[in-house]
Amino acid sequence: MKLHELPSIVATKKSLGRGHGKRGGKSGRGQKGQKSRAGYSRKAGFEGGQTPLYMRLPKGRGMKQKFPSQVEKPLVVTMAQLKQFADGTIVGPGALKKAGLLKKRHQHVKLIGNDALKHKLTIRVHKVSAGAQKAIEKAGGKVEILAR
């Protein structure tokens, strides 16, 4: 078999509408109708008069955050976790990280709980609950709120 004898892989396009010798009077457009007219073009998503899929689907409600992983969530530290620190220690994000309580991804620290604390500590956090603040001040310590 020679190269010119191989069957064509790509079908040749018919030359339509170029005189009465080329596909007759209808020019390959079939009979009368919308698609046989000059200038016809259907819009994207048109389904022949049936309600299109994009109109049949339920509409979205509300908004979604573009980058939800970037929303800052505070690291919650409880009063029970503060019992491991010695008396008179300044407990801030650096000390919490050394103790293994603060991960790299956590930037803000919130102190919660109302457990009794036996030694006085200076706590530096971004947020503190009312019960935790009372318990620390009752033990003789103090709470310093860090700026964001």
Order of alpha helices (4+ residues) and beta strands (2+ residues): alpha-beta-beta-alpha-beta-beta-beta-alpha-beta
